[in-house]
Amino acid sequence: MSGLLKSAAGSSQRLELVYINRDNQLSQRIIKVLAVTESTIKAYCYTKRQFRTFSLENVLSIGPIRRRGVC
């Protein structure tokens, strides 16, 4: 996961993020990674249209955006 995040931080690639929020609810976001630390992802969230910091321990999955209807 760290390799994907680091390469995304150096590009304009958007990623799909699924994580558990503070209320223990699943949340799915489209993000652009700006910086990565040992415990956080700093990103622009296109879903909320705000800059956000995500805790890595709450990330369930992250990867390239999957196109709907394409196998």
N, CA, C and O atoms as a GROMACS GRO file, in nm:
protein
  284
    1MET      N    1   0.082  -0.119   0.000
    1MET     CA    2   0.000   0.000   0.000
    1MET      C    3   0.087   0.126   0.000
    1MET      O    4   0.052   0.224  -0.066
    2SER      N    5   0.198   0.125   0.072
    2SER     CA    6   0.280   0.246   0.080
    2SER      C    7   0.339   0.285  -0.055
    2SER      O    8   0.352   0.403  -0.085
    3GLY      N    9   0.374   0.186  -0.138
    3GLY     CA   10   0.426   0.216  -0.271
    3GLY      C   11   0.323   0.285  -0.358
    3GLY      O   12   0.354   0.381  -0.429
    4LEU      N   13   0.200   0.238  -0.352
    4LEU     CA   14   0.090   0.299  -0.427
    4LEU      C   15   0.068   0.442  -0.380
    4LEU      O   16   0.051   0.533  -0.462
    5LEU      N   17   0.066   0.463  -0.249
    5LEU     CA   18   0.042   0.596  -0.194
    5LEU      C   19   0.154   0.693  -0.231
    5LEU      O   20   0.127   0.807  -0.267
    6LYS      N   21   0.278   0.648  -0.221
    6LYS     CA   22   0.391   0.735  -0.254
    6LYS      C   23   0.392   0.772  -0.402
    6LYS      O   24   0.420   0.887  -0.437
    7SER      N   25   0.361   0.676  -0.489
    7SER     CA   26   0.359   0.709  -0.632
    7SER      C   27   0.240   0.800  -0.665
    7SER      O   28   0.251   0.886  -0.752
    8ALA      N   29   0.128   0.780  -0.597
    8ALA     CA   30   0.012   0.866  -0.619
    8ALA      C   31   0.038   1.008  -0.569
    8ALA      O   32  -0.014   1.104  -0.627
    9ALA      N   33   0.116   1.022  -0.463
    9ALA     CA   34   0.148   1.155  -0.408
    9ALA      C   35   0.229   1.237  -0.507
    9ALA      O   36   0.223   1.360  -0.505
   10GLY      N   37   0.303   1.172  -0.592
   10GLY     CA   38   0.386   1.242  -0.690
   10GLY      C   39   0.319   1.259  -0.824
   10GLY      O   40   0.384   1.299  -0.921
   11SER      N   41   0.190   1.230  -0.832
   11SER     CA   42   0.120   1.238  -0.960
   11SER      C   43  -0.018   1.300  -0.939
   11SER      O   44  -0.053   1.341  -0.828
   12SER      N   45  -0.094   1.305  -1.046
   12SER     CA   46  -0.231   1.357  -1.036
   12SER      C   47  -0.333   1.244  -1.029
   12SER      O   48  -0.453   1.266  -1.046
   13GLN      N   49  -0.286   1.123  -1.003
   13GLN     CA   50  -0.373   1.005  -0.998
   13GLN      C   51  -0.474   1.015  -0.885
   13GLN      O   52  -0.439   1.050  -0.772
   14ARG      N   53  -0.598   0.984  -0.916
   14ARG     CA   54  -0.704   0.978  -0.814
   14ARG      C   55  -0.718   0.833  -0.768
   14ARG      O   56  -0.705   0.740  -0.848
   15LEU      N   57  -0.744   0.816  -0.639
   15LEU     CA   58  -0.760   0.683  -0.582
   15LEU      C   59  -0.896   0.671  -0.515
   15LEU      O   60  -0.956   0.770  -0.472
   16GLU      N   61  -0.944   0.547  -0.508
   16GLU     CA   62  -1.067   0.517  -0.436
   16GLU      C   63  -1.028   0.464  -0.298
   16GLU      O   64  -0.951   0.369  -0.287
   17LEU      N   65  -1.082   0.525  -0.194
   17LEU     CA   66  -1.048   0.492  -0.056
   17LEU      C   67  -1.172   0.442   0.016
   17LEU      O   68  -1.278   0.505   0.008
   18VAL      N   69  -1.161   0.329   0.085
   18VAL     CA   70  -1.268   0.279   0.172
   18VAL      C   71  -1.210   0.270   0.311
   18VAL      O   72  -1.106   0.208   0.331
   19TYR      N   73  -1.278   0.332   0.408
   19TYR     CA   74  -1.225   0.332   0.543
   19TYR      C   75  -1.338   0.339   0.645
   19TYR      O   76  -1.453   0.362   0.609
   20ILE      N   77  -1.302   0.320   0.770
   20ILE     CA   78  -1.398   0.332   0.880
   20ILE      C   79  -1.378   0.469   0.942
   20ILE      O   80  -1.268   0.504   0.985
   21ASN      N   81  -1.486   0.549   0.947
   21ASN     CA   82  -1.473   0.683   1.003
   21ASN      C   83  -1.481   0.682   1.156
   21ASN      O   84  -1.489   0.575   1.217
   22ARG      N   85  -1.480   0.800   1.216
   22ARG     CA   86  -1.480   0.811   1.363
   22ARG      C   87  -1.603   0.750   1.428
   22ARG      O   88  -1.598   0.708   1.544
   23ASP      N   89  -1.714   0.744   1.353
   23ASP     CA   90  -1.838   0.686   1.405
   23ASP      C   91  -1.851   0.538   1.374
   23ASP      O   92  -1.959   0.481   1.384
   24ASN      N   93  -1.739   0.475   1.335
   24ASN     CA   94  -1.735   0.333   1.298
   24ASN      C   95  -1.828   0.298   1.182
   24ASN      O   96  -1.885   0.189   1.178
   25GLN      N   97  -1.844   0.391   1.090
   25GLN     CA   98  -1.923   0.366   0.970
   25GLN      C   99  -1.830   0.361   0.849
   25GLN      O  100  -1.730   0.432   0.843
   26LEU      N  101  -1.867   0.275   0.753
   26LEU     CA  102  -1.789   0.267   0.630
   26LEU      C  103  -1.808   0.394   0.548
   26LEU      O  104  -1.918   0.448   0.541
   27SER      N  105  -1.701   0.440   0.488
   27SER     CA  106  -1.706   0.557   0.402
   27SER      C  107  -1.620   0.530   0.279
   27SER      O  108  -1.511   0.474   0.289
   28GLN      N  109  -1.670   0.571   0.165
   28GLN     CA  110  -1.597   0.553   0.039
   28GLN      C  111  -1.571   0.691  -0.019
   28GLN      O  112  -1.663   0.772  -0.031
   29ARG      N  113  -1.447   0.719  -0.056
   29ARG     CA  114  -1.409   0.850  -0.106
   29ARG      C  115  -1.321   0.838  -0.230
   29ARG      O  116  -1.256   0.736  -0.252
   30ILE      N  117  -1.322   0.942  -0.308
   30ILE     CA  118  -1.228   0.958  -0.419
   30ILE      C  119  -1.131   1.067  -0.375
   30ILE      O  120  -1.172   1.178  -0.342
   31ILE      N  121  -1.001   1.035  -0.374
   31ILE     CA  122  -0.902   1.128  -0.321
   31ILE      C  123  -0.784   1.147  -0.416
   31ILE      O  124  -0.759   1.065  -0.504
   32LYS      N  125  -0.714   1.257  -0.395
   32LYS     CA  126  -0.583   1.280  -0.457
   32LYS      C  127  -0.485   1.292  -0.343
   32LYS      O  128  -0.496   1.383  -0.261
   33VAL      N  129  -0.389   1.202  -0.336
   33VAL     CA  130  -0.292   1.199  -0.227
   33VAL      C  131  -0.195   1.315  -0.242
   33VAL      O  132  -0.138   1.337  -0.349
   34LEU      N  133  -0.177   1.389  -0.133
   34LEU     CA  134  -0.084   1.502  -0.131
   34LEU      C  135   0.043   1.468  -0.055
   34LEU      O  136   0.153   1.507  -0.095
   35ALA      N  137   0.028   1.393   0.056
   35ALA     CA  138   0.144   1.354   0.137
   35ALA      C  139   0.108   1.230   0.218
   35ALA      O  140  -0.008   1.206   0.250
   36VAL      N  141   0.212   1.153   0.252
   36VAL     CA  142   0.194   1.031   0.331
   36VAL      C  143   0.295   1.032   0.445
   36VAL      O  144   0.413   1.061   0.424
   37THR      N  145   0.247   1.001   0.567
   37THR     CA  146   0.337   0.985   0.681
   37THR      C  147   0.325   0.840   0.728
   37THR      O  148   0.257   0.760   0.665
   38GLU      N  149   0.391   0.807   0.837
   38GLU     CA  150   0.382   0.671   0.890
   38GLU      C  151   0.240   0.634   0.931
   38GLU      O  152   0.204   0.517   0.927
   39SER      N  153   0.159   0.733   0.969
   39SER     CA  154   0.027   0.702   1.022
   39SER      C  155  -0.090   0.771   0.951
   39SER      O  156  -0.205   0.743   0.982
   40THR      N  157  -0.061   0.861   0.856
   40THR     CA  158  -0.170   0.935   0.793
   40THR      C  159  -0.151   0.953   0.642
   40THR      O  160  -0.041   0.941   0.589
   41ILE      N  161  -0.263   0.981   0.578
   41ILE     CA  162  -0.265   1.021   0.437
   41ILE      C  163  -0.325   1.161   0.434
   41ILE      O  164  -0.437   1.181   0.481
   42LYS      N  165  -0.253   1.257   0.379
   42LYS     CA  166  -0.309   1.390   0.359
   42LYS      C  167  -0.352   1.395   0.213
   42LYS      O  168  -0.274   1.365   0.123
   43ALA      N  169  -0.477   1.434   0.191
   43ALA     CA  170  -0.532   1.426   0.057
   43ALA      C  171  -0.640   1.530   0.035
   43ALA      O  172  -0.697   1.586   0.129
   44TYR      N  173  -0.666   1.555  -0.094
   44TYR     CA  174  -0.784   1.632  -0.130
   44TYR      C  175  -0.894   1.530  -0.155
   44TYR      O  176  -0.876   1.438  -0.234
   45CYS      N  177  -1.008   1.547  -0.089
   45CYS     CA  178  -1.121   1.455  -0.104
   45CYS      C  179  -1.219   1.516  -0.204
   45CYS      O  180  -1.280   1.619  -0.176
   46TYR      N  181  -1.235   1.452  -0.319
   46TYR     CA  182  -1.328   1.499  -0.420
   46TYR      C  183  -1.472   1.478  -0.377
   46TYR      O  184  -1.561   1.551  -0.419
   47THR      N  185  -1.495   1.378  -0.294
   47THR     CA  186  -1.630   1.348  -0.246
   47THR      C  187  -1.682   1.461  -0.157
   47THR      O  188  -1.795   1.505  -0.173
   48LYS      N  189  -1.599   1.506  -0.063
   48LYS     CA  190  -1.638   1.612   0.030
   48LYS      C  191  -1.594   1.752  -0.015
   48LYS      O  192  -1.632   1.853   0.043
   49ARG      N  193  -1.510   1.755  -0.122
   49ARG     CA  194  -1.457   1.880  -0.176
   49ARG      C  195  -1.380   1.959  -0.069
   49ARG      O  196  -1.395   2.081  -0.057
   50GLN      N  197  -1.297   1.886   0.008
   50GLN     CA  198  -1.217   1.947   0.113
   50GLN      C  199  -1.086   1.872   0.127
   50GLN      O  200  -1.074   1.757   0.087
   51PHE      N  201  -0.987   1.940   0.186
   51PHE     CA  202  -0.863   1.873   0.222
   51PHE      C  203  -0.890   1.793   0.349
   51PHE      O  204  -0.953   1.843   0.442
   52ARG      N  205  -0.841   1.669   0.352
   52ARG     CA  206  -0.866   1.580   0.465
   52ARG      C  207  -0.739   1.506   0.503
   52ARG      O  208  -0.648   1.489   0.422
   53THR      N  209  -0.735   1.462   0.630
   53THR     CA  210  -0.629   1.374   0.678
   53THR      C  211  -0.694   1.244   0.720
   53THR      O  212  -0.783   1.243   0.804
   54PHE      N  213  -0.648   1.133   0.662
   54PHE     CA  214  -0.704   1.001   0.690
   54PHE      C  215  -0.602   0.920   0.769
   54PHE      O  216  -0.484   0.920   0.738
   55SER      N  217  -0.649   0.851   0.872
   55SER     CA  218  -0.563   0.765   0.953
   55SER      C  219  -0.542   0.633   0.879
   55SER      O  220  -0.639   0.568   0.840
   56LEU      N  221  -0.417   0.594   0.860
   56LEU     CA  222  -0.388   0.469   0.788
   56LEU      C  223  -0.447   0.346   0.856
   56LEU      O  224  -0.483   0.250   0.790
   57GLU      N  225  -0.456   0.349   0.989
   57GLU     CA  226  -0.509   0.232   1.060
   57GLU      C  227  -0.658   0.211   1.033
   57GLU      O  228  -0.710   0.102   1.058
   58ASN      N  229  -0.728   0.313   0.981
   58ASN     CA  230  -0.870   0.299   0.950
   58ASN      C  231  -0.897   0.268   0.803
   58ASN      O  232  -1.012   0.249   0.764
   59VAL      N  233  -0.793   0.262   0.722
   59VAL     CA  234  -0.809   0.234   0.579
   59VAL      C  235  -0.832   0.085   0.559
   59VAL      O  236  -0.752   0.002   0.600
   60LEU      N  237  -0.944   0.052   0.494
   60LEU     CA  238  -0.975  -0.088   0.463
   60LEU      C  239  -0.923  -0.126   0.326
   60LEU      O  240  -0.872  -0.237   0.306
   61SER      N  241  -0.935  -0.035   0.230
   61SER     CA  242  -0.880  -0.060   0.097
   61SER      C  243  -0.854   0.073   0.028
   61SER      O  244  -0.920   0.174   0.054
   62ILE      N  245  -0.757   0.069  -0.061
   62ILE     CA  246  -0.726   0.186  -0.142
   62ILE      C  247  -0.667   0.138  -0.273
   62ILE      O  248  -0.587   0.044  -0.276
   63GLY      N  249  -0.707   0.201  -0.381
   63GLY     CA  250  -0.655   0.160  -0.511
   63GLY      C  251  -0.705   0.251  -0.621
   63GLY      O  252  -0.779   0.346  -0.595
   64PRO      N  253  -0.664   0.222  -0.743
   64PRO     CA  254  -0.710   0.300  -0.857
   64PRO      C  255  -0.862   0.295  -0.866
   64PRO      O  256  -0.925   0.197  -0.826
   65ILE      N  257  -0.921   0.400  -0.918
   65ILE     CA  258  -1.066   0.405  -0.933
   65ILE      C  259  -1.109   0.297  -1.030
   65ILE      O  260  -1.056   0.286  -1.141
   66ARG      N  261  -1.206   0.218  -0.987
   66ARG     CA  262  -1.260   0.113  -1.074
   66ARG      C  263  -1.372   0.171  -1.159
   66ARG      O  264  -1.461   0.238  -1.108
   67ARG      N  265  -1.365   0.145  -1.286
   67ARG     CA  266  -1.471   0.192  -1.376
   67ARG      C  267  -1.588   0.096  -1.368
   67ARG      O  268  -1.571  -0.026  -1.373
   68ARG      N  269  -1.706   0.152  -1.356
   68ARG     CA  270  -1.826   0.068  -1.347
   68ARG      C  271  -1.856   0.006  -1.483
   68ARG      O  272  -1.843   0.071  -1.587
   69GLY      N  273  -1.896  -0.119  -1.480
   69GLY     CA  274  -1.933  -0.188  -1.602
   69GLY      C  275  -1.816  -0.246  -1.680
   69GLY      O  276  -1.836  -0.305  -1.786
   70VAL      N  277  -1.695  -0.229  -1.631
   70VAL     CA  278  -1.576  -0.283  -1.697
   70VAL      C  279  -1.520  -0.394  -1.612
   70VAL      O  280  -1.495  -0.376  -1.493
   71CYS      N  281  -1.500  -0.510  -1.672
   71CYS     CA  282  -1.449  -0.625  -1.597
   71CYS      C  283  -1.299  -0.632  -1.600
   71CYS      O  284  -1.240  -0.723  -1.541
   0.00000   0.00000   0.00000
